[in-house]
């Protein structure tokens, strides 16, 4: 039984990158789809496609070798619009290196995008 699908997805991607695979298959959900769109937009993954298997479905992700480390952030901390730098120092190895994924009232996006729009949200995970 899965408790945190997003955590499973980031672990599968991380492990597949470490062993040199070019694709991986992960469980599907709307949150996972939105996170994958952010990762694709930030050039951490290639394309991804939905595979309908009759149950909940899954995504096949094309890996391009850019993911060094990816994890979810638990508990999902709330971040105000001016606090992104504090959380970058905590989770990312250096300023401007990697992204944090944030769920905002405008949808799921990277912390750079949210900072540019001047909105806060909940931290979901990070990738570098």
C-alpha positions in Angstrom: 0.0 0.0 0.0 1.3 3.4 -1.0 1.2 6.3 1.5 3.1 9.0 -0.3 3.1 8.6 -4.1 5.2 11.7 -4.7 7.9 10.3 -2.5 7.8 7.0 -4.4 8.1 8.8 -7.7 11.1 10.9 -6.7 12.9 7.9 -5.2 12.3 5.8 -8.3 13.6 8.6 -10.6 16.6 9.1 -8.3 17.5 5.4 -8.2 16.9 5.0 -12.0 19.3 7.9 -12.7 21.9 6.4 -10.4 22.0 3.0 -12.2 22.0 4.7 -15.6 18.5 3.9 -16.9 17.0 6.1 -19.7 13.4 5.5 -18.7 11.4 4.7 -15.6 7.8 3.9 -14.8 6.1 5.6 -11.8 2.5 5.6 -10.4 0.1 8.2 -11.7 -1.8 11.0 -9.9 -2.7 14.6 -10.7 0.0 15.8 -8.2 2.6 13.6 -9.9 1.6 14.9 -13.3 2.0 18.6 -12.1 5.4 17.9 -10.5 6.6 16.1 -13.7 5.5 19.2 -15.7 7.6 21.4 -13.5 10.6 19.0 -13.8 10.2 18.9 -17.6 10.0 22.7 -17.7 13.2 23.1 -15.7 14.9 20.5 -17.9 15.5 17.8 -15.3 13.6 15.1 -17.3 12.7 14.6 -20.9 9.2 13.8 -22.0 6.7 11.7 -20.0 3.5 9.9 -21.1 0.5 8.4 -19.3 0.0 4.6 -19.6 -3.5 3.4 -18.8 -3.3 0.0 -17.3 -7.0 -0.2 -16.2 -6.3 0.7 -12.6 -4.9 4.1 -11.6 -2.4 4.2 -14.4 1.3 5.1 -14.5 3.7 7.5 -16.2 6.7 6.5 -18.3 9.4 9.1 -17.8 12.4 9.7 -20.1 15.4 10.5 -18.0 18.2 12.7 -19.4 20.8 12.3 -16.7 20.2 15.6 -14.9 18.8 14.4 -11.6 21.6 14.1 -9.0 19.3 14.0 -6.0 15.6 14.3 -5.4 13.5 14.0 -2.3 10.2 15.1 -0.8 10.0 17.5 2.1 8.1 16.2 5.1 6.3 17.8 6.8 5.2 20.0 4.0 6.2 23.4 5.4 4.4 26.6 4.5 6.6 29.2 3.0 5.8 32.9 2.9 6.8 34.9 -0.2 10.0 36.3 1.2 11.3 33.1 2.9 12.4 31.0 -0.1 16.1 31.8 0.5 15.9 30.4 4.1 14.6 27.1 2.7 17.0 27.0 -0.2 19.9 27.1 2.3 18.3 24.2 4.2 17.6 21.8 1.4 19.7 22.8 -1.7 23.5 22.5 -1.8 24.1 26.0 -3.0 22.0 29.1 -3.9 20.7 28.9 -7.5 21.7 25.2 -7.7 18.6 23.0 -8.1 14.9 23.8 -7.5 12.4 23.3 -4.8 8.9 22.3 -5.9 6.1 24.4 -4.3 2.3 24.0 -4.3 0.7 27.4 -4.5 -2.7 28.8 -5.0 -1.7 29.2 -8.7 -0.7 25.6 -9.0 2.5 23.5 -8.7 5.6 25.4 -9.7 9.3 25.9 -8.9 10.3 28.2 -6.1 11.9 30.6 -8.6 8.6 31.0 -10.4 6.7 31.5 -7.1 9.2 34.0 -6.0 8.9 35.9 -9.2 5.1 36.0 -8.9 5.4 37.0 -5.2 3.4 34.2 -3.7 4.0 31.6 -1.0 2.9 28.0 -0.7 3.7 24.6 0.6 7.1 22.9 -0.1 6.6 19.5 -1.8 10.2 18.5 -2.6 13.5 19.4 -4.1 15.7 18.3 -7.0 19.3 19.1 -8.0 
